[in-house]
Amino acid sequence: MDHMTVINRVIGAFFLICYAYQFIYTLTVLFRKEKDIPFGKANRFAVMICARNEERVIGDLIESIHNQTYDQKLIRIFVLADNCSDRTAYVARQAGATVYERYDEKHVGKGYALSCLMRHMQSDSPEGFDGYLVFDADNILAPDYIEQMNRTFSEGHDIVTGYRNSKNYGDNWISAGTGLWYLHESRYLNHARHILGISCHVNGTGFLFSRKVAEELGPWPFHCLVEDIEFSANEILKGYRIAFCPTAMLYDEQPTDIIQSWRQRRRWCRGGLQIYRRYGLSLARGAFHGCMSCFDLIMSTMPAYLLSVISLGLNLLNLMHCMASGESIMTMAGSLLKMVIGMYVIMYTVGLLTTVTEWRNIRTSPKRKILFIFTFPLFMITYIPVAVSALLFKVEWKPVEHRVTLSSLRMREDKDILPF
């Protein structure tokens, strides 16, 4: 057996060790039924939206908030128009939101925008709210989203995240790749964590935190490239367990352009490194002392990327060595091919299971659902060069352009899930 085959098998064994526990997650979701949650108390919520040049889509989000089954008297919408050069502020005001504007090209990113918005809210609404909901401007909420989140929140959870779906899943293999991963993350990671009593992870948008958490945080203090995971790490280390509401459905727009997708995922990969640098030691200590939530966050933010990059790098270096020395490259090429095929099979299995079980929640035609099961592994494999790029080059926060408009009226009934 050649040395690269041994190395690849060792790396494969590390993968198995790191992620075998997620097999238990899958079984938990498939075979354990969750209890029904009563309505709970009527809480007063602040909705926080940070938007940069989002005039095309922010009206749809606010419309979907106005169309909630939850008592509108208990909801107040706040928008921070962040460095906007379009009519975002005007559209949001016309739709009934309280709007603030910020112009600061030095401190760029959602974290800084949230800090500014929370300072305005603390000044203008000192009485505060029972809970604070955070959304991105391209989101649309299912009509009962806030009602369902309130049910879980009323059980005593200080932080709750919802089910993240996509409104443009069927556009192409890129949007479907991101969308299918979010479906998997919602159902087979966060849902399983919630059932097992492990902390979930906030994923970008669609989450809720209590007045207690807001008072502890003050103006939003998280400003790294993945402020959502930074928030999750910080709260887990403080002893909070982030809950998941599987019945609170949120739809957002996924990139369809490979360049935008590349930039977005580079930011996520570099952000994962920032999390390790700032919280890695504390999370490792927590995991050592038996905190499963700390262990799970470590496994979810970095090892897959690093192991994939190391494996690919070693295989490519060995391939170049064989070519330079005149040795046969057939064995080496075969080893590299086996590695790629192995990755494809694993991701195909993940995509197949998620597509089958979440079939009704996917907004595209049956043919495209099936097609994107086969392209999903290819999308996930592209994370390897993305991760390499994030390790080698400077990464900055850049806004993702949103264009997909979709009325909340199309989300009202299950029969409308397949409009295409």
Residue pairs with C-beta under 8 A, 6 or more apart in sequence:
2 331
2 332
2 335
4 314
4 315
4 318
4 332
4 335
5 335
7 311
7 314
8 311
8 315
8 335
8 338
8 339
11 307
11 310
11 311
12 342
14 303
14 307
15 303
15 304
15 307
18 299
18 303
18 304
18 307
19 299
19 303
19 304
21 296
21 299
22 188
22 189
22 192
24 192
24 196
25 188
25 189
25 192
25 193
25 196
26 188
26 192
26 353
28 192
28 195
28 196
29 187
29 188
29 191
29 192
29 195
30 357
32 195
34 195
34 246
37 151
37 152
37 155
38 151
38 154
39 147
39 150
39 151
39 154
40 150
40 151
40 153
40 154
40 155
41 154
42 71
42 74
42 150
43 74
43 130
43 131
43 150
43 153
43 154
44 74
44 76
44 129
44 130
44 131
45 70
45 74
45 75
45 76
45 129
45 130
45 131
45 132
45 133
45 146
45 150
45 208
46 76
46 78
46 121
46 125
46 129
46 131
46 132
46 133
47 65
47 75
47 76
47 77
47 78
47 133
47 135
48 78
48 80
48 114
48 117
48 118
48 121
48 132
48 133
48 134
48 135
49 58
49 61
49 62
49 77
49 78
49 79
49 80
49 92
49 97
49 134
49 135
49 136
49 137
50 79
50 80
50 82
50 110
50 113
50 114
50 117
50 136
50 137
51 58
51 79
51 80
51 81
51 82
51 84
51 88
51 92
51 136
51 137
52 81
52 82
52 83
52 84
52 88
52 113
52 399
53 84
53 85
53 86
53 88
53 399
53 401
54 84
54 86
54 88
54 137
54 138
54 402
55 86
55 87
55 88
55 90
55 91
56 402
56 403
56 405
57 137
57 138
57 253
57 402
57 403
57 404
57 405
58 79
58 88
58 91
58 92
58 95
58 137
59 91
59 92
59 94
59 95
60 140
60 405
60 406
60 407
60 408
61 135
61 137
61 138
61 139
61 140
61 141
62 77
62 92
62 95
62 96
62 97
63 95
63 407
63 408
64 139
64 140
64 141
64 143
64 145
64 408
64 411
65 75
65 77
65 141
65 146
66 72
66 95
66 96
67 143
67 408
67 409
68 75
68 141
68 143
68 144
68 145
68 146
68 147
69 143
69 144
69 146
69 147
70 144
70 146
70 147
70 150
75 146
76 98
76 125
76 129
77 96
77 97
77 98
78 97
78 98
78 99
78 100
78 117
78 120
78 121
79 88
79 89
79 92
79 97
79 98
79 99
79 100
80 99
80 100
80 101
80 102
80 113
80 114
80 116
80 117
80 120
81 88
81 89
81 92
81 99
81 100
81 101
81 102
82 102
82 113
82 116
83 102
83 103
83 104
83 105
83 108
84 101
88 137
89 99
89 101
92 99
93 99
98 124
100 116
100 117
100 120
102 113
102 116
104 112
104 116
107 223
108 396
108 397
109 223
109 225
109 227
109 397
110 136
110 227
110 397
111 220
111 222
111 223
111 224
111 227
111 230
112 223
114 134
114 219
114 220
114 227
115 219
115 220
115 221
115 223
116 219
117 220
118 214
118 217
118 218
118 219
118 220
119 219
122 128
122 218
122 219
128 211
128 214
128 215
129 211
129 214
130 210
130 211
131 150
131 153
131 208
131 209
131 210
131 211
132 208
132 209
132 210
132 211
132 214
133 146
133 149
133 207
133 208
134 205
134 206
134 207
134 208
134 209
135 141
135 205
135 206
135 250
136 204
136 205
136 252
137 402
138 252
138 253
138 402
138 404
139 205
139 206
139 250
139 251
139 252
140 167
140 250
140 251
140 252
140 406
140 408
140 411
141 249
141 250
141 251
141 408
141 411
142 248
142 249
142 250
142 251
142 411
143 408
143 411
143 412
144 247
144 248
145 162
145 248
145 249
145 250
146 248
148 162
148 245
148 247
148 248
149 160
149 162
149 208
149 245
149 248
151 245
151 247
152 160
152 243
152 244
152 245
152 248
153 160
153 208
153 210
155 243
157 241
157 242
157 243
158 209
158 210
158 212
158 213
158 240
159 202
159 207
159 208
159 209
159 210
159 213
159 235
159 240
159 241
159 242
159 243
160 207
160 208
160 209
160 242
160 243
160 244
160 245
160 248
161 190
161 200
161 201
161 202
161 203
161 206
161 207
161 208
161 242
161 243
161 244
161 245
162 206
162 207
162 208
162 244
162 245
162 248
162 249
162 250
163 186
163 187
163 244
163 245
163 246
163 247
163 248
163 249
163 250
163 361
164 182
164 183
164 185
164 186
164 203
164 204
164 205
164 206
164 250
164 252
165 179
165 182
165 183
165 186
165 249
165 250
165 251
165 252
165 361
165 363
166 175
166 178
166 179
166 182
166 183
166 251
166 252
166 253
166 254
166 363
167 251
167 252
167 253
167 363
167 404
167 406
168 175
168 179
168 253
168 254
168 256
168 363
168 404
169 175
169 176
169 179
169 180
169 254
169 362
169 363
169 364
169 372
170 176
170 363
170 364
170 365
170 368
170 372
170 420
171 254
171 256
171 404
172 256
173 371
173 372
173 375
173 378
173 379
174 254
174 255
174 256
174 257
174 258
174 261
174 379
175 254
175 255
175 256
176 254
176 364
176 368
176 372
176 375
176 376
176 379
177 261
177 372
177 375
177 376
177 378
177 379
177 380
178 254
178 255
178 261
178 379
179 254
179 362
180 351
180 354
180 355
180 372
180 376
181 376
181 380
182 203
183 354
183 358
183 361
183 362
184 350
184 351
184 354
185 203
186 244
186 246
187 246
187 354
187 357
187 358
188 353
188 354
189 200
189 201
189 300
190 200
190 201
190 203
190 244
191 244
191 246
192 198
193 199
193 200
193 201
193 244
193 293
193 296
194 200
194 243
194 244
194 246
197 241
198 241
198 292
198 293
198 296
199 232
199 235
199 236
199 240
199 241
199 242
199 293
199 296
199 297
200 242
200 243
200 244
201 228
201 229
201 232
201 242
201 297
201 300
202 228
202 229
202 231
202 232
202 242
203 228
204 228
205 228
205 250
205 252
206 248
206 250
206 252
207 228
213 235
213 240
216 238
220 227
222 230
222 231
222 234
224 230
224 271
224 274
224 275
224 278
225 267
225 268
225 270
225 271
225 274
225 395
225 397
226 267
226 268
226 271
226 272
226 274
226 275
229 271
229 272
229 275
229 297
229 301
230 271
230 274
230 275
230 278
230 279
232 242
232 297
233 275
233 278
233 279
233 283
233 297
234 279
235 242
236 242
236 283
236 286
236 291
236 293
236 294
236 297
237 279
237 282
237 283
237 286
237 294
241 293
249 361
249 411
251 363
251 406
251 411
253 402
253 403
253 404
255 261
255 264
255 400
260 400
260 401
262 386
262 389
263 398
263 400
264 400
265 383
265 386
266 386
266 389
266 390
266 395
267 390
267 395
267 396
267 397
267 398
269 305
269 383
269 386
269 387
269 390
269 391
269 395
270 390
270 391
270 395
272 301
272 302
272 305
273 302
273 390
273 391
275 301
275 302
276 301
276 302
280 298
282 294
283 294
283 295
283 297
283 298
284 294
284 298
285 294
286 293
286 294
286 295
287 294
287 295
287 298
305 383
305 387
306 387
308 343
308 383
308 384
308 387
309 384
309 387
309 388
309 391
311 339
312 339
312 384
312 388
313 388
315 332
315 335
315 336
315 339
316 336
318 332
319 329
319 332
319 333
319 336
321 327
322 328
322 329
322 332
323 329
340 381
343 377
343 380
343 381
344 377
344 378
344 381
345 377
346 377
347 376
347 377
347 380
347 381
348 373
348 374
348 376
348 377
350 376
351 372
351 373
351 376
351 377
352 373
355 362
355 369
355 370
355 372
355 373
359 369
360 414
360 417
361 417
362 369
362 417
363 417
363 418
363 419
363 420
364 372
364 418
364 420
365 418
365 420
410 416
410 419
